[in-house]
């Protein structure tokens, strides 16, 4: 079976979405299916990879998004999909690509939208009528109050649920906005983590010595430095800890439009922060995650949080935003914090106070609940492809 997936906002420096597309594609191929991924880029190309065929079509950069591109040429994309002749269509962009559900229905191809973002959350952060990229979504405008933003989200989500045969959400938190409108074609399929690659055994004492003194508490912020990720919360947590006499230092792995401003702010506040940029070496990233004492994932609209899960797999507990889906992913292996800084500092201190072997075992045990094999089985089940043990969990409206 040929499963064609279409996604926007994917670059060589992308984070969780790129990881999910790669791992799921590899899983589809291993299960005997043909995986094809269509993404935007600077020019047309076709590449064979370990996770299937990757077709790149020209797409413009979104201003202020650090190189992210979108597929806006509907005629060219539709022609490409017609040539590919998919047996199943999977879409990962609820704003500019929602029209593909109607295209798939016209040509008789079963379709699925993967909800990688919360419209509720994005409208709350970016303002009503504006989506993940800051571009208007669905041509809908509303007032500035939260009720109007929810009305916009409900309308767009109802259209998504109507346009696609299936909507996949990765957590209960992500599914809630579809539950609210009574959508009956929603399933939950958690994402996963590479438990072999991300492991406590990757811990690197030499790396730790380069960045921290023996008694320092090494914190890690791993994620894109953009407004919706709230990276300043990590800086604020560091400032609170140091003001309380805790010898904490912070490593920041990730690039983005806020990097220069954050570097300037850290210097002005006298905070010991090492900005590493995008860590492209996977081995170095795995060592970094395993070497940190505590990771911080402060984004308030995360629908799953792969970076946090990779930290857990590496034996590192995580402080996450109480506003996001991450509390249900990290379980007791981390702590959810509210606000902009003090609560994060308190959570970090609480985790650091736990005996190190115990906190690292708990982190690893929580991550082991999320193998990629289960995610692949769940996505294939959502595509209504036979698998040995379906992992897709139907979401009943009002549940």
Secondary structure, DSSP 8 states (H G I E B T S, - for coil): -EEEEEESS--TT--HHHHHHHHHHHHHHHTT-EEEEEEEESS-EEEEETTEEEEEEE--B-TTSTT-B----HHHHHHHHHHHT-SEEEEE-TTTTTTHHHHHHHHT-EEEEEE-S-HHHHHHHH-TTB-TTSSB-TT----SSHHHHHHHHHHHHHHHHHHSSEEEESSHHHHHHHHTTT-SSEEE----B-TTTS-GGG--HHHHHHH--TT-EEEEEES--SGGGTTHHHHHHHHHHHHTT--EEEEEEB--TTHHHHHHHHHHTT--EEEEE----HHHHHHHHHH-SEEEE--TT-SS-HHHHHHHHTT-EEEEETTSSHHHHHGGGEEEE-SSSHHHHHHHHHHHHS-HHHHHHHHHHHHTT-BHHHHHHHHHHHTT---SS---EE--TT-
